[in-house]
Amino acid sequence: MNTAAPARPPVQRRLLAVVVVGALGLLGYIFGLGVRHAGLFLIGAALGVSLYHASFGFTGAYRRAIVHGDISGISAQLAMLAAAMLLFAPILAQGSAFGHDVGGALAPVSLSVALGAFVFGIGMQLGGGCASGTLFSAGGGNLRTMLVLVFFCAGAFWGSLDLHWWNQLPGIGAVSLSRKFGWEIVLPMQLGALVLIYFGLRLAGARNKRPIWWEHAFRWENLLRGPWPLLLSAGLLALLNWAVLVTAGHPWSITWGFSLWGAKVAAGLGWDPATSSFWNGGYSLTALARPVLADSISLTNAGILLGALIAASLAGRVSVSLPRSARSLAAAVLGGLLMGYGARLAYGCNIGSFFSGVASASLHGWLWIACAIPGNVVGVYLRPLFGQSND
């Protein structure tokens, strides 16, 4: 093990001070909405720090596995899923936490979900980040990723307008494996599936080609400024997803917030929600009428953005630069639209459908990843057309 860590930039103290003061002011406003709201915002900030300090993403992990046979990122994801399953099982089996009901991330097993996940997988590679990756990269000051986020929201809103038609495609409804088999059976079954996936990848010749734990001698400063090893972030993300579950009553999700943000902008521009079956009633209409930060998923998304900005300031790596290539900008626009539209069809993204879905023992989570991986393969082969490297 190397004992010396590489030199790094100094803390961006002025920016950090401004961001912290702004975050505290926002927290004060959110606290007025309720203690649970404030808790979700803080959990989101912790998610942002955890994602940024380990550069924990799904897009790069899948690309490295496809192109280079490097499963370091996938190994960390498998560990994260296993930890989340173990944390979720007793809470979901009980059905309540701290005096309020909780439920898992369940969605239909359908052709719509399969197509949406495949489209999302293509968008991941063109956009250069998944839903969580887009948030923490945008929070870290990446202007191209901010453009991806804008079109992600537009695509998610667009998908919500078409969802009624897509829902008419064949499907078998939501399938909860825990209700069908019981947690005492489904938990070891799913954990065993993760083990088989790992050793299957190993048999296929893939290896962990990057460190997934501390590469250099541990220093306490690393916890504050990063970088963090993938396994540390994986464990924290599982724990924080559990924290979202017990606080909000549902697991971590991201893209519903993007749909809502897109709808808010559209309504401000004169769009009438009554023209959409998705938005003219129920929770969707209620959420559209309330302040955006009254929505639990929007709260965690906002927390991720600010948490990532705080982490990037501590790491001294906030640097705003314009994209140099028109093709790269085109990929950002197209990737954002594909991810947003695909996520709406698939009832979520790599977080809401895959991570939270599998941790909740929902069959649609497994369907999502089975269809998203081929989409990533297509996206990887499309990237050079937009001037993007696969190295």
C-alpha positions in Angstrom: 0.0 0.0 0.0 1.3 3.5 -0.9 1.7 5.7 2.2 1.7 9.0 0.4 -1.5 10.6 -1.0 -1.3 12.7 -4.1 -1.3 16.5 -3.6 -4.6 18.2 -4.0 -6.0 21.7 -4.4 -6.7 23.9 -1.4 -10.2 24.2 0.1 -12.2 26.9 -1.7 -13.0 28.6 1.5 -15.0 31.6 0.2 -17.3 29.5 -2.0 -17.7 27.0 0.9 -18.7 29.7 3.3 -21.3 31.1 0.8 -22.7 27.6 0.1 -22.9 26.7 3.8 -24.6 30.0 4.7 -27.1 29.5 1.9 -27.7 25.9 2.9 -28.4 26.9 6.5 -30.8 29.6 5.3 -32.6 27.1 3.1 -32.6 24.6 6.0 -34.3 27.2 8.2 -37.1 27.6 5.6 -37.5 23.8 5.2 -37.6 23.4 8.9 -40.7 25.6 8.9 -42.4 23.0 6.6 -41.7 20.2 9.2 -39.0 18.3 11.0 -39.3 15.4 8.6 -38.8 17.7 5.7 -35.6 19.1 7.3 -34.4 15.6 8.0 -34.9 14.6 4.3 -32.9 17.7 3.2 -30.0 16.8 5.5 -30.1 13.1 4.3 -30.0 14.4 0.7 -27.0 16.6 1.6 -25.2 13.5 3.0 -26.1 11.6 -0.2 -24.5 14.4 -2.2 -21.3 14.3 -0.2 -21.1 10.5 -0.4 -21.7 10.4 -4.1 -19.2 13.2 -4.9 -16.3 12.2 -2.7 -16.2 8.7 -4.2 -17.3 9.7 -7.7 -19.9 7.0 -7.2 -21.8 6.5 -10.4 -23.4 3.8 -12.5 -22.6 5.1 -16.0 -18.8 5.0 -15.8 -19.0 1.7 -13.9 -21.0 0.1 -16.7 -18.8 1.6 -19.4 -15.6 0.4 -17.8 -17.1 -3.1 -17.4 -18.2 -3.2 -21.1 -15.1 -1.7 -22.6 -12.3 -2.8 -20.2 -13.7 -5.6 -18.2 -13.2 -3.5 -15.0 -16.0 -4.4 -12.5 -14.7 -2.3 -9.6 -17.8 0.0 -9.7 -20.1 -2.9 -10.2 -18.6 -4.8 -7.2 -19.3 -1.7 -5.1 -22.9 -1.6 -6.4 -23.4 -5.3 -5.5 -22.1 -4.6 -2.0 -24.5 -1.6 -1.8 -27.5 -3.7 -2.9 -26.7 -6.4 -0.4 -26.4 -3.9 2.5 -29.6 -2.2 1.5 -31.5 -5.5 1.3 -30.4 -6.4 4.8 -31.4 -3.0 6.1 -34.7 -2.8 4.3 -36.0 -6.3 5.1 -37.0 -5.9 8.8 -38.5 -2.5 8.2 -40.6 -3.5 5.2 -41.6 -6.8 6.9 -42.9 -4.8 9.8 -44.6 -2.2 7.5 -43.9 0.8 9.8 -41.1 2.8 11.4 -41.3 5.4 14.2 -45.0 5.4 14.2 -45.7 5.9 10.5 -46.3 3.5 7.6 -43.5 2.6 5.2 -43.6 0.8 1.9 -41.1 -0.4 -0.7 -40.5 0.8 -4.3 -43.0 -1.3 -6.2 -43.9 -0.8 -9.9 -45.4 -2.9 -12.7 -43.5 -5.5 -14.6 -44.3 -4.4 -18.1 -43.1 -3.7 -21.6 -43.2 0.0 -20.7 -40.6 -0.6 -17.9 -38.4 -2.7 -20.2 -38.4 -0.1 -23.0 -38.0 2.8 -20.6 -35.0 1.1 -18.9 -33.4 0.4 -22.3 -33.8 4.0 -23.5 -32.5 5.2 -20.1 -29.4 3.1 -20.5 -28.6 4.7 -23.9 -29.2 8.1 -22.4 -26.8 7.4 -19.5 -23.9 6.9 -21.8 -24.7 9.9 -24.0 -25.4 12.2 -21.1 -22.3 11.0 -19.2 -24.1 10.3 -16.0 -27.2 8.6 -14.5 -29.8 10.3 -12.4 -27.6 10.4 -9.2 -24.5 11.1 -11.2 -26.2 14.0 -13.0 -27.2 15.5 -9.7 -23.8 15.3 -8.0 -21.9 16.4 -11.1 -24.2 19.4 -11.5 -23.8 20.2 -7.9 -20.0 20.1 -8.3 -20.2 22.8 -10.9 -20.2 20.9 -14.2 -22.0 23.1 -16.8 -22.4 20.3 -19.3 -24.1 18.2 -16.7 -26.3 21.1 -15.7 -27.5 21.1 -19.4 -28.1 17.3 -19.1 -30.2 18.0 -15.9 -32.3 20.6 -17.7 -33.2 18.2 -20.5 -33.6 15.4 -18.1 -36.4 17.3 -16.5 -37.9 18.2 -19.9 -37.7 14.5 -20.9 -39.3 13.3 -17.7 -42.2 15.8 -18.1 -42.6 14.8 -21.7 -42.7 11.1 -20.6 -45.4 11.9 -18.0 -47.6 13.3 -20.8 -47.3 10.1 -22.8 -47.4 7.7 -19.9 -51.1 6.9 -20.3 -50.5 5.4 -23.7 -47.4 3.5 -22.6 -49.3 2.0 -19.7 -51.6 0.2 -22.1 -48.7 -2.0 -23.3 -48.7 -5.6 -21.9 -47.6 -6.2 -18.3 -48.4 -8.3 -15.3 -48.6 -5.5 -12.7 -46.4 -5.0 -9.6 -44.8 -8.2 -8.3 -43.5 -8.1 -4.7 -41.2 -11.1 -4.2 -41.4 -10.6 -0.5 -45.2 -10.9 -0.5 -45.0 -13.9 -2.8 -42.3 -15.9 -1.0 -41.7 -14.1 2.3 -38.6 -12.3 3.4 -37.1 -15.4 5.0 -36.9 -16.9 1.5 -36.5 -13.9 -0.8 -33.7 -12.2 1.2 -31.2 -15.2 0.8 -32.5 -15.7 -2.7 -31.6 -12.1 -3.8 -28.3 -12.1 -1.9 -27.4 -15.4 -3.7 -28.3 -13.7 -7.0 -25.8 -10.9 -6.2 -23.1 -13.5 -5.5 -23.8 -15.4 -8.7 -23.6 -12.1 -10.7 -20.2 -11.3 -9.2 -18.7 -14.7 -9.8 -20.3 -14.9 -13.2 -18.6 -11.7 -14.2 -15.3 -13.1 -12.8 -15.7 -16.3 -14.8 -16.2 -14.1 -17.9 -12.8 -12.6 -17.3 -13.8 -9.3 -15.6 -11.8 -8.1 -12.6 -11.6 -5.3 -10.1 -9.0 -3.2 -11.8 -9.2 -0.2 -9.5 -9.0 -0.1 -5.7 -12.4 -0.2 -4.0 -11.0 0.5 -0.5 -8.4 3.0 0.7 -5.6 3.1 -1.8 -3.3 5.2 0.3 -2.6 5.3 4.1 -5.7 6.5 5.8 -5.9 10.1 7.0 -8.8 11.7 8.8 -8.6 14.6 6.4 -9.8 12.2 3.6 -13.1 11.9 5.3 -13.7 15.6 5.0 -12.1 16.3 1.7 -12.1 13.0 -0.1 -11.5 11.0 -2.2 -13.4 8.2 -0.6 -13.1 4.5 -1.6 -16.1 3.0 -3.5 -17.0 0.6 -0.7 -17.2 3.3 1.9 -19.6 5.3 -0.3 -21.6 2.1 -1.2 -22.2 1.4 2.5 -23.2 5.0 3.3 -25.6 5.1 0.3 -27.3 1.9 1.5 -27.6 3.4 5.0 -28.9 6.7 3.7 -31.4 5.0 1.5 -32.7 3.2 4.6 -32.8 6.6 6.3 -35.0 8.0 3.5 -37.2 4.9 3.9 -37.8 5.4 7.6 -38.1 9.2 7.3 -40.2 9.6 4.2 -42.0 6.3 4.2 -40.6 5.3 0.8 -37.1 4.5 -0.4 -34.8 6.9 -2.2 -36.0 8.1 -5.6 -34.9 10.9 -7.9 -36.7 11.2 -11.2 -40.2 12.0 -9.9 -38.7 15.2 -8.7 -37.4 15.9 -12.2 -40.9 15.3 -13.6 -42.3 17.7 -11.1 -39.7 20.4 -11.8 -40.5 20.1 -15.5 -44.2 20.4 -14.9 -43.7 23.4 -12.6 -41.8 25.2 -15.4 -44.4 24.2 -18.0 -47.3 25.5 -15.8 -45.4 28.7 -15.3 -45.3 29.1 -19.1 -49.0 28.6 -19.4 -49.5 24.8 -19.7 -52.8 23.6 -18.3 -52.5 20.4 -16.1 -56.1 19.6 -16.9 -55.0 18.5 -20.4 -53.0 15.6 -18.9 -54.4 12.5 -17.3 -51.1 12.2 -15.3 -51.3 15.7 -13.8 -55.0 16.5 -13.5 -55.7 14.6 -10.3 -54.4 12.7 -7.2 -51.0 13.2 -5.8 -49.5 14.7 -9.0 -52.0 17.6 -9.0 -51.4 18.1 -5.2 -47.7 18.2 -5.7 -48.0 20.6 -8.6 -50.0 23.0 -6.4 -47.6 23.0 -3.4 -44.2 24.5 -3.1 -41.6 22.3 -4.8 -39.7 21.8 -1.5 -42.8 20.4 0.1 -42.2 17.3 -2.1 -40.0 14.7 -0.3 -38.1 13.6 -3.4 -37.4 17.2 -4.5 -36.1 17.8 -1.0 -33.5 15.0 -1.2 -32.6 16.1 -4.8 -32.0 19.7 -3.6 -29.9 18.3 -0.7 -27.8 16.2 -3.1 -27.0 19.3 -5.2 -26.0 21.3 -2.2 -24.1 18.4 -0.6 -22.1 17.8 -3.7 -21.3 21.5 -4.0 -20.1 21.5 -0.4 -18.0 18.4 -1.0 -16.5 19.8 -4.2 -15.6 23.1 -2.4 -13.9 21.0 0.4 -12.0 19.1 -2.3 -11.1 22.4 -4.0 -12.5 21.1 -7.3 -15.3 23.5 -8.2 -14.3 24.8 -11.6 -16.9 26.1 -14.1 -15.8 25.5 -17.7 -17.8 25.5 -21.0 -18.0 22.4 -23.1 -15.7 22.7 -26.1 -17.6 20.5 -28.6 -20.9 21.0 -30.3 -21.3 17.2 -30.6 -20.8 16.9 -26.8 -23.5 19.5 -26.3 -25.8 17.6 -28.6 -25.1 14.4 -26.7 -25.9 16.2 -23.4 -29.3 17.3 -24.8 -30.2 13.9 -26.3 -28.9 12.0 -23.3 -30.9 14.1 -20.9 -34.1 13.7 -22.9 -33.6 9.9 -23.3 -33.0 9.5 -19.6 -35.9 11.6 -18.5 -38.4 10.0 -20.9 -37.1 6.5 -20.2 -37.2 7.0 -16.4 -40.8 8.1 -16.6 -41.8 5.0 -18.6 -39.8 2.7 -16.3 -41.2 4.3 -13.1 -37.7 5.5 -12.1 -34.1 5.3 -12.8 -31.0 3.5 -11.6 -31.9 4.7 -8.1 -35.7 4.6 -7.8 -36.3 1.5 -9.9 -33.0 -0.5 -9.7 -31.4 0.3 -6.3 -34.6 0.9 -4.3 -36.6 -1.6 -6.3 -34.3 -4.5 -5.8 -33.7 -3.6 -2.1 -37.5 -3.7 -1.8 -37.7 -7.1 -3.4 -39.7 -5.8 -6.4 -39.4 -7.8 -9.6 -39.5 -4.7 -11.7 -36.0 -3.7 -10.2 -34.5 -6.8 -11.7 -36.3 -6.2 -15.0 -35.0 -2.6 -15.0 -31.3 -3.6 -14.8 -31.7 -6.5 -17.3 -32.9 -4.0 -19.9 -30.7 -1.0 -18.9 -27.5 -3.0 -19.5 -28.1 -3.6 -23.2 -29.1 0.1 -23.5 -25.7 1.0 -22.0 -24.0 -1.3 -24.5 -25.7 0.6 -27.3 -24.9 3.9 -25.7 -21.2 3.0 -25.4 -21.0 2.3 -29.1 -22.8 5.6 -29.9 -20.5 7.8 -27.8 -17.7 8.1 -30.4 -20.3 9.5 -32.9 -20.6 12.4 -30.5 -16.9 12.9 -29.9 -16.9 11.1 -26.6 -14.1 8.8 -25.5 -14.8 5.4 -23.9 -11.4 5.3 -22.1 
